Amino acid sequence: MTFGPSIRRRRRGSHGILRWILAGIAAVVLFAAGVAVGQALEEQPRGARPVTSFATIQPWTQTNRLTVAQTVTEP
């Protein structure tokens, strides 16, 4: 009893073309994503200079102030 080589053959016709088409589509999608990320980074607005504002607060003044002086003596 002798066993010969396996008689399985690959079909390259439709599978090879499909593989190339999928690889091409993947390459186009990756390229488009790279372009989109590049444009988003380029169009990012620059940071503005910090704005510092100064305000002078007027002290609160009391009108008709009552001043009370108390003297405490110990017995």
Protein Blocks (a to p, Z undefined) as FASTA:
>chain_A
ZZdddfbdcdfklmmmmmmmmmmmmmmmmmmmmmmmmmmmmmpccddddddddddddddd
dehiacdddddddZZ
